[in-house]
Amino acid sequence: RAADQGDPEAQFNLGSMFYLGEGVPADPKEALRWYLMAADQGWLIAQNEAADMYRKGVGTKQDFNEALKLFRRAAGKGFAPAQFARAEMYEKAEGVARDYAAAKRLYRKAAAQGSLDSIKRLASMSLDGAGTAPDLVDAYAWYSVVPAFGDDGGYLELKKLRPHMKTSEVSLAIKRG
């Protein structure tokens, strides 16, 4: 088997089979073992999946430090799902001190790669004023991007925001978006 011979893609795929119970009995511990083997070889999605398992305590005890370490490795290589997950951990204070600035920085990196979830979090944080005063212009700019992903929720948020903004603010937000 390719997984036993050290092929990281095969190791990841076998880990996924154990995680989902596809063709083998579901076994989260075995899934994590295979994900970690692939992760140790730099397989980004395996790093992300293993980190998520540590974060949620699936197949292992919950360990935010290990989750952050693995997310950091994948995020450092530009893997948007890991950037999003790290941002969430900073926003929710999971294993780290709450740090909205770090969360926003990581969400922006993932958003620049097309992460719709990151775009929505940036819009919501701007609207709520997470760590700062609410910024309707920034929120409008982020929400204006959402419909391009086929998500009509962005239109609904724009309709809610519009009555609370001046025309000049909407124009500025459109230029930013």
N, C-alpha and C positions, 0 to 999 in steps of 0.2 A: 504494500500500500504506500501511496505517495506521502500520506500524512506521517506514517512511521519512518519514512526516509527523510523527513525534515522539510517537505514542501509546505511553505507557510499558507498558501492558498488552500491546499488540501486540509491542512490542520484547522484552518478557520472553518471550512465547509463541514468537516467532521464535528467540530464544536457546535456549529449551528444545528446539525442533525440531532446531537444530544440535547441541545437546548430546547428544540421544538418537538423532539420525539418523532422525527421523520426517519423511518426505516430502522430505528433502534428505540429502545425504551427511553423516555425522557429522563435525563440525569444531569441536573444543573452543575453538580460538582465536576462531572466528567467534561461537560461543556466548558467550564471555566479552565480546566486543565489544558484542553486543546487550544482555547483562545489565548492563554498565556504563552503557550509554545510559539504560536504564530506572532503574538505581540512581541516576544523577545527577539524576533527576527525583523521587526520594524513594520509588520503588517498593520496599517493604520486602523482599519475597521475592526481588527481583532483587539487592538489596544482599546478602542472605544467600547466595544462590547464587554470586554473584561472589566473595564472601569465602571461601566453601568451596573454590572453585576455586583461589584464591591459597593457601589453607591446605594443600591437597593437591598443588599444583603441576600442575593439570590445565589445559591450554591456555595455560600460562604457567609461568615458573619459580616455585618455591615462595617465597612472600613472606609471612611471618607478620605483619610490620608492616602491610602492605596489608590482609591478612585481618582483623586486629584493628580497623583503622580502619573497615572496612565493617561488621563485626559490631557495633561500638560504635554506629554510626549507626542501624542497625536495632534493636538492643537498647534504645537510648535512647528509641525510639518505642514500646517495650513489646512488640516482636516476640519471642515466646517461643523460637522456634528459634535466633535469634541470641543470646539470653541464655544458652541452653544451650551453644551452641558457644563463646562467650567463657568461660563457666565451665570447660568442658573444657580450654581453652587454659591457664587459670590453674592448674587441677588438674594438668595434664601438663607444665607449664612449656614450652609451645610459643611461643617468641618473647617470652616474659615470664618473670620470676622466678616460681617456684612460689609461689602464694598461696592457701592453702586457705580463708582467710576470705573473700577475694574470690570464689572459686569457689562457696562455700556461699551467699553473698549473691545471686549471679546465679542459681544453681540454685533458690533460694527464690522469686525473682521469677518464673521460668518455671513452677515448681511451682504457684504461686498462680493461674496461668492454665491449669492442667490438663496440664502437660507430664509425662507418665508417666516418660519417661527421666530427667527432673530429680528426680522423687520417688525413683526407684530409686537415683540417684547419692547423694542426701542420706542415704538409708537406709544405703547401703554405706559412705559416709564416716563416718557416726555409728558404725557397727559396727566399722570399722577404726581409728577414732580419727585420721582424717586431720587432722593439725595439732594435735590435742588428745588427751586420753585417750578411749578407747572409751566410748560412751554407749549402753548397751543400751536404756534407756527411749526415747531419741530414735529409735534404729533401729527399735524395735518400733512406735513411733507412725507413722513413715514407711511401714514395710512393711504396716501395717494398712490403709493407704489403697489400696495396689496392687490388691487384688482387685476394688475398685469399677470398675476399668478393664477388667475381664474377664481379668486376668492372674493365673493361679493360682500363679505363682511367689511371690507375696506370702505365701500360706498356708504354703508350704514354709519360707520364711524365718522366719515366726512360730513354726512348730513347732520349728525349730532353736533359736530364742532362748528360748522359754518355760522349758525346764528350768534355764536359767541365771539366772532372774529370780525375785524374790520376788513374791508376789501383789499387794502394795502397789505395786510397780514396774509390773506389768502394768496395774493399774487407772489409775495415773498416765498411762501411755502411751496407753491407750484414750481418756482424757479429752483428751489432746493431739491424737490422730489425728482 
